[in-house]
Amino acid sequence: MPYSSVSSETTLEFLRASMLYLVGLGLGDATDITVKGLAAVRGCSRVYLEAYTSILTVGKEALEEYYGMPLILADRDLLYNFGETVSLVFWTETWKPESFYDKICKNRKAGQHTLCLLDIKVKEQSIENMMRGKKIFEPPRFMTVGQAADQLIQIIKRRGEEGGELDDQLIRTGTLRQLVSCDLGEPLHSLVVTGHLHPLGWTAASQR
């Protein structure tokens, strides 16, 4: 179908169906949602309300009235399928922990995704400055997805195993080797190691 024959309404519906927004509701009442978040909610064809991992300070009906949209209550199985969250830290020459990898493997065997929280080094002192009592701090460091993927690959090789919206926000999918060289811009970054994906998840991932 030529592009010129597609109506603006059809194009808008396609874009709505192709985008997933994760919107925070704020800590207070229904009006705490951001302006961009509210625009995203009102622009979607279907809106899910996640009330499994948090306690809502207002009722579903109050949110629906303010948003002007019907809300679908979503349970953990519908939206998440995440296992235990893990933390990845910056390795040193003498300290290279691998316990997070075992948790990722456990989650994958259960078909669950893994949210990997990446290390942040702020106001860190060198051993020399600590010993001398000098209040001199190292430059801040924020682990990137590429660095996290590289650590996972190193663990896989050592064990002889095989690998399985702000304006500038990016979401990318790929293998660990692909993510090592993936430029996601400035930190902060998060890494998700997937388990079994719902068909809709595969569709969304293929578009990233």
C-alpha positions as CSV (number, residue, x, y, z in Angstrom):
1,M,0.0,0.0,0.0
2,P,1.5,3.4,-1.0
3,Y,2.3,5.6,1.9
4,S,0.1,8.4,0.5
5,S,-3.0,6.2,0.7
6,V,-2.6,5.6,4.5
7,S,-4.8,7.9,6.5
8,S,-3.4,9.8,9.5
9,E,-5.8,7.9,11.8
10,T,-4.4,4.6,10.5
11,T,-0.9,5.7,11.1
12,L,-1.7,6.9,14.6
13,E,-3.3,3.6,15.5
14,F,-0.2,1.8,14.2
15,L,2.1,3.9,16.3
16,R,0.0,3.4,19.3
17,A,0.0,-0.4,18.9
18,S,3.8,-0.4,18.4
19,M,4.8,1.5,21.5
20,L,5.1,0.4,25.1
21,Y,5.2,3.1,27.8
22,L,6.2,2.5,31.4
23,V,4.7,5.5,33.3
24,G,5.2,6.3,37.0
25,L,2.1,7.5,38.8
26,G,3.9,9.6,41.5
27,L,3.7,9.2,45.2
28,G,0.5,11.1,46.1
29,D,-2.8,11.4,44.4
30,A,-3.9,11.0,40.7
31,T,-2.5,14.5,39.7
32,D,1.1,13.5,40.5
33,I,1.6,11.9,37.1
34,T,3.9,13.9,34.8
35,V,2.6,15.9,31.9
36,K,4.5,13.6,29.4
37,G,3.2,10.5,31.3
38,L,-0.4,11.7,31.2
39,A,-0.1,12.4,27.4
40,A,1.3,8.9,26.9
41,V,-1.6,7.3,28.9
42,R,-4.2,9.3,27.0
43,G,-2.6,8.4,23.7
44,C,-2.6,4.6,24.3
45,S,-5.3,2.2,23.1
46,R,-4.9,0.0,26.2
47,V,-3.6,1.0,29.7
48,Y,-2.6,-1.5,32.4
49,L,-2.4,-0.6,36.1
50,E,0.3,-2.4,38.0
51,A,-0.8,-2.7,41.6
52,Y,1.1,-5.9,42.5
53,T,4.4,-4.5,43.7
54,S,3.1,-1.2,45.1
55,I,0.3,0.1,47.2
56,L,-1.9,2.6,45.4
57,T,-2.6,5.8,47.4
58,V,-5.8,6.3,45.4
59,G,-8.4,4.0,43.9
60,K,-8.5,2.7,40.4
61,E,-11.7,4.7,39.8
62,A,-10.1,8.0,40.8
63,L,-7.2,7.3,38.4
64,E,-9.6,6.5,35.6
65,E,-11.6,9.7,36.1
66,Y,-8.5,11.9,36.0
67,Y,-6.8,10.1,33.1
68,G,-9.9,9.8,31.1
69,M,-9.0,6.2,30.3
70,P,-10.2,2.8,31.5
71,L,-7.5,0.9,33.3
72,I,-6.9,-2.8,33.3
73,L,-5.6,-4.3,36.5
74,A,-2.4,-6.3,35.7
75,D,-0.9,-9.0,37.9
76,R,2.7,-10.1,38.0
77,D,2.3,-12.9,35.5
78,L,0.8,-10.6,32.9
79,L,3.3,-7.8,33.0
80,Y,6.5,-8.9,34.4
81,N,7.7,-12.6,34.7
82,F,10.8,-11.3,36.4
83,G,12.8,-13.4,38.8
84,E,15.3,-12.3,41.4
85,T,17.0,-8.9,40.7
86,V,20.8,-8.9,40.7
87,S,23.5,-6.3,41.0
88,L,26.6,-6.1,38.9
89,V,29.6,-4.3,40.4
90,F,32.8,-2.9,38.8
91,W,35.5,-5.6,38.8
92,T,39.0,-4.9,40.1
93,E,42.2,-6.8,39.3
94,T,41.8,-8.8,42.5
95,W,38.0,-9.0,43.0
96,K,35.7,-10.4,40.3
97,P,32.6,-11.7,41.9
98,E,30.3,-14.0,39.8
99,S,27.4,-14.7,42.2
100,F,25.0,-12.6,40.1
101,Y,25.6,-14.9,37.1
102,D,24.3,-17.9,39.0
103,K,21.1,-16.0,39.9
104,I,20.6,-15.1,36.2
105,C,21.0,-18.8,35.2
106,K,18.5,-19.8,37.9
107,N,16.0,-17.2,36.6
108,R,16.5,-18.3,33.0
109,K,15.9,-22.0,33.9
110,A,12.6,-20.9,35.4
111,G,11.8,-18.9,32.2
112,Q,12.1,-15.6,34.0
113,H,13.7,-12.3,33.1
114,T,16.4,-10.8,35.2
115,L,16.7,-7.1,36.0
116,C,20.4,-6.3,36.4
117,L,21.2,-3.2,38.5
118,L,24.5,-1.7,37.3
119,D,27.1,-0.3,39.6
120,I,27.5,3.4,40.5
121,K,30.7,4.8,42.0
122,V,30.3,8.2,43.5
123,K,32.5,9.9,46.1
124,E,34.9,6.9,46.0
125,Q,38.4,7.3,47.4
126,S,41.6,5.6,46.3
127,I,43.2,3.3,48.9
128,E,46.2,5.7,49.0
129,N,44.0,8.7,49.8
130,M,42.0,6.7,52.4
131,M,45.3,5.7,54.2
132,R,46.5,9.3,54.2
133,G,43.2,10.6,55.4
134,K,42.8,12.9,52.4
135,K,39.3,13.8,51.3
136,I,40.1,13.4,47.7
137,F,37.5,11.6,45.6
138,E,37.8,9.7,42.4
139,P,35.7,10.8,39.3
140,P,32.2,9.4,39.3
141,R,31.8,6.1,37.3
142,F,28.6,4.6,36.1
143,M,28.6,1.1,34.6
144,T,27.2,0.8,31.1
145,V,25.3,-2.0,29.5
146,G,28.4,-2.7,27.4
147,Q,30.6,-3.2,30.5
148,A,28.0,-5.4,32.1
149,A,27.7,-7.6,28.9
150,D,31.5,-7.9,28.8
151,Q,31.6,-9.2,32.4
152,L,28.9,-11.8,31.6
153,I,30.8,-12.9,28.5
154,Q,34.0,-13.3,30.6
155,I,32.2,-15.5,33.1
156,I,30.7,-17.6,30.4
157,K,34.1,-18.1,28.8
158,R,35.7,-19.0,32.2
159,R,33.0,-21.5,32.9
160,G,33.1,-22.9,29.4
161,E,29.4,-22.3,28.9
162,E,27.4,-20.9,25.9
163,G,25.5,-17.7,26.1
164,G,22.1,-17.9,25.7
165,E,10.9,7.7,27.7
166,L,13.0,10.7,28.1
167,D,13.8,12.3,24.8
168,D,17.2,10.5,24.8
169,Q,16.0,7.3,26.3
170,L,17.1,4.2,24.4
171,I,16.0,0.6,24.6
172,R,18.1,-2.0,22.7
173,T,17.9,-5.8,22.4
174,G,20.7,-8.1,21.3
175,T,23.1,-10.8,22.3
176,L,25.7,-10.1,24.9
177,R,28.4,-9.8,22.1
178,Q,26.2,-7.2,20.3
179,L,25.6,-5.3,23.5
180,V,29.3,-5.0,24.3
181,S,29.7,-2.4,21.5
182,C,26.2,-0.9,21.8
183,D,26.2,2.8,22.5
184,L,23.3,3.7,24.7
185,G,24.4,7.2,25.5
186,E,25.2,8.6,29.0
187,P,24.4,6.4,32.0
188,L,22.4,5.5,34.1
189,H,21.8,2.1,32.4
190,S,19.9,-1.1,33.3
191,L,20.3,-4.5,31.8
192,V,17.6,-7.1,31.5
193,V,18.5,-10.7,30.8
194,T,15.3,-12.3,29.3
195,G,13.7,-15.6,30.2
196,H,10.8,-17.0,28.2
197,L,9.2,-14.3,26.2
198,H,5.5,-13.9,25.4
199,P,4.9,-13.6,21.6
200,L,4.1,-9.9,22.2
201,G,7.5,-9.6,23.9
202,W,9.3,-11.1,20.9
203,T,7.4,-8.7,18.6
204,A,8.4,-5.7,20.8
205,A,12.0,-6.9,21.0
206,S,12.4,-7.3,17.3
207,Q,11.5,-3.7,16.8
208,R,14.4,-2.5,19.0
